[in-house]
Amino acid sequence: MVSDRFHVEIVPLEDSVSPGGQYAFPQKTVKIDAIAGFRDLQLPQLDGLVVALDWVARDRHHIWGSAVMVAPGVALTAGHVIDEMRCRGFLAEAGGQLWAISVHVADRVELWRADSFTQDEEGSDLSLLTLVRTTAASGPPADCPLKFSLARMAARIPGVGETISLVGFKAAEVSFEHSALMGLALVGSVGQVTDQYPQGRDRHGLPNPAIAVAARTVGGMSGCAAFDAAGHLIGVISSGLEESVSFVSLSWPAIHVPIAPKWPPAAMPSETSLAALAKDGRYGIEHLDRVRTWVKDGLRITSISDTNVGENSNQS
């Protein structure tokens, strides 16, 4: 659904919680009934779980990619989305500003400022964004704690034949004058896993563990969320091929990447990781005990014990 009724004013960042303000972070699974196909979704359908990455410069919005909320003030996206922004100068001091936009139920819109970008040292196509919320949100004021949805991750490699749902925003470039018009379009694509790449597949730009999914994706969906049939987050879109096959970078290699969340104010550890947050009960990761990490020659190595890796999986 493309909508122009959602508007946001860029206001100061939230550096302290308002008196009496309360936040809740429900962990959600995302299940799409279809077993195949590509279609538009309603913008509030995922209640802010998937966000649009919007580079704003001068009088234009550039919806450049997608991301998925994985912890309070933390989103996961594809590393190449951030790399391309850097290469084009988008993230330079004079190049504009990167924002993340989330659309919730009751037409509530949240605007987030990207604070930092952290990529896996192993060179995987994964990047964790720390975000800071602005002090104002659209929609009626909440009489109860504001809710910010988080995806529940599964640390595993989906098997061939499993159904995977891909949800993200279409690319767009929209100009505005006095108000910030956001031409957002949320789409979903569903298909089955056709190949596993536990060691990555360099010739498709996949240096990290990945899967191929027989599902169509379009521009802007890079970094979008990939959910298994149980609704757990298993990765993010890395690339598409001829509109018929999409490649998903699996999310579990990112769970031990150091992050420094800044939001909610004074509520998060200054240095942590998704794995540490899961152990503290702030985030949910299924099969966390299967993931192992160690340091070799100054590099962090991450591996997984997974029974879904088939004997004939593609290793190249």
Salt bridges, closest charged atoms under 4 A:
GLU14 OE2 - ARG133 NH1 3.00
ASP40 OD1 - LYS170 NZ 3.57
ASP47 OD2 - LYS28 NZ 2.96
ASP47 OD1 - HIS104 ND1 3.52
ASP54 OD2 - HIS61 ND1 2.40
ASP83 OD1 - ARG86 NH1 3.97
ASP107 OD1 - ARG5 NH2 2.96
GLU110 OE2 - ARG108 NE 2.85
GLU110 OE1 - ARG133 NE 2.72
ASP115 OD2 - LYS262 NZ 3.18
ASP120 OD1 - ARG300 NH2 3.15
GLU121 OE2 - ARG300 NH1 3.01
ASP125 OD2 - HIS80 ND1 2.85
GLU162 OE1 - ARG156 NH2 2.64
GLU173 OE2 - ARG60 NE 2.85
GLU173 OE1 - HIS62 ND1 3.41
ASP228 OD2 - ARG156 NH2 3.21
ASP228 OD2 - HIS232 ND1 3.96
GLU286 OE2 - ARG152 NE 2.71
ASP306 OD2 - ARG290 NH1 3.86
